[in-house]
């Protein structure tokens, strides 16, 4: 009887692991986070390719409601094209020594599928500058061969995250509203369904 119980448990665990999706960010993929701020006189933006994250779900269906979604970025890796501005942004504005990681952690829901493309809403917590805020963001996920390509765009207000808008010149401050455009690619880890 004990042997039957152990065998049944192992088969169940194997079956559960067989039908799961576990996808990690492809470090060599087409990954980028772009932030943009617009003022009346000029536009200001910065980028990084340093992204990490995953999608994980259990079951046979692709991207079911409740799929875990995690994305993180190191703000110290953002570059604006001007070294002094980058240094000031890292130390004085984003305080990256104290807050080295910014992340979004949540679940996917409200999925709408069109061929190989899924339009979903990710609900979860956005953590920036040590402040967590509940957010819902639109996410587009396209299956392209053995990769999942993920895109999202959303806006935040700096004051919501205790960030003082820096001055670009003596009389021009960065706008409170910052737009974030995120794209990254994921590869299946091999633990999911083949």
N, C-alpha and C positions, 0 to 999 in steps of 0.2 A: 504494500500500500504506500509506504514511504517513497519507494522508487517511482511509482506512478505519479505521486504528487510532485516530486522534483522534476520529472520529465515534462509533465504538463506545465509547470511554472516556467521551465526553460523555453518551451515552445511558445508560450504566451509572450515572454519577454523578447524572444527573437522576432516574433510576428510584429510586436509593437515597434521595435527598432527598424524592421524592414519597411514599414509604411510610415515614414517620417521625412520631413524636409529639413535639412540643416545646411544653410548656405552662408558662407563667409565672404567678406569683402575681398575682392581680388586686388592685392596690393599693386599689381602691374596693370590693372585695368584703367579705363578712361574715367578717372575719379576727380571730382573737383567740388569745392565749396567756394562760392563767390558771394561776397557781401557788397551791397551797393547803398550809397547814401547820395541823395540829390539835394543841392541847395540852389538858391536863385542864381548864383554865380558859377558854380562848377559841380561836377560829379566826382565822387570819391568811391573807390572800390579796392578790395583786396581779395586774394585767392590763396587757397592751399589745396594740395593734392593728398595731404596726410589725413586719411579717413580710415576708420575701422568700424566694424559692425557686423550684424548678422540678421537673418530671418530664420525662424524655427517654427515648425508646426508638426503635429502628429496626425496621422491618418493618411488615407490614399489620395484625397483631393488636393489639388494645387492651391496654395494660399487660402485656406479656409478662414472664416471669421475666427478671431482669437489668435491668429498667427503672431508670434512674438517678433517685435521689430526694435532693433537697437542700432544706434549710430552715434559715434563719438569723433570729436575733432580736438586737436591741441591748438588753442588760439595762438600760441607762441609761434606757430608755423605760418601764419598769414603773412603775405607779402603784398605791399601796395605799390612797389616800384621805387620808393624813396626810403633809403636806409634809416635816416633820422626819424622819419614819421613812423616806420615800423618799430623802432626801438621805443619811442614815446608811447605808441599804442600798446605795446606789450607790457611796459613797466608802469606807466601812469594811468592808462585808461582801462585795460583789461586785467591788469595786475596778475599776469600769468604765473608768477611765482607762487601766489596764494591759491589761484584757481587754474590749474594746468589743463583741465579737461572740461569741455562743454559737450553735452550729450542730449539725445532724445531717446526715451525708453517707453515703449507702449505696445499696443496691439493693433492689428489691422482689422477693419470691419467695413461694412457697407460696400462690398465689392461689386463692381460692374465689369463684366468681361466682354471684350471685343476681339475675337480671334486669340492671338498670343499676348494681348495687352490687357492688364487688369488696372482699373481705376478704383482706388480704395481711399478710405479715410483712416489715417493713423491717429489714434487717441492715446495720449500719454503725457509724460512729464518732460518738459524742456528745461534743462539745467544750464545756466550761464552765469558766470561771475558769482557763483555760490547761491544763486536764487533759483528755486524750482517753481515753474508755472505749468498748470495744466493747459494743454493745447490739443487742438485737432488740426491736422495738416493734410492736404490732398497729396496723394502719392500715386505715381504712374509706374507700373512694373511691367516690363516687356520681356518675355522669354525669347532669347535670340540664340539658338543653338544650345550650347551647354552653359550659357550665362543668363543671369537675370540682370536687366538694366533698370536701374531705379532712378526716378527723377522726382523732385519736389521743389516747390517755391512757396515761401511764406514770409510774412513781415513780423517784426517785433519792434517794440518801443524801448529804447535804451533805459529810460527812467524806470521801467518795470523791473529791471535787473540791477538797479542801483549803479548804473553807469552814467557818468557825467559826459555829455556830448563834448568832444574836444574841439578846439579851434583849429582851423586849417590856416587861417591868417588872422591878424589882429582883430578883424571885425566880422569874420565868417565862421560860424559854428557848424559842425556836422549836424545834419537833421536828426531829430529824435527817432524817426522811423527808418529802420534798416531793413532792406530786402535781402533775403537769403535764397540763393539758387543752389541746389545740391543735386549732383548726379554721381552715381557710383555703380560699379559692376560687382556681382557676386558669383561665386563658384560653389557648386555643391561639394560638401566635405567628403562625401563617400559613405556617410552614415545613413543617408536617406534611400529612397526607392531608386533603383537603377532603371 
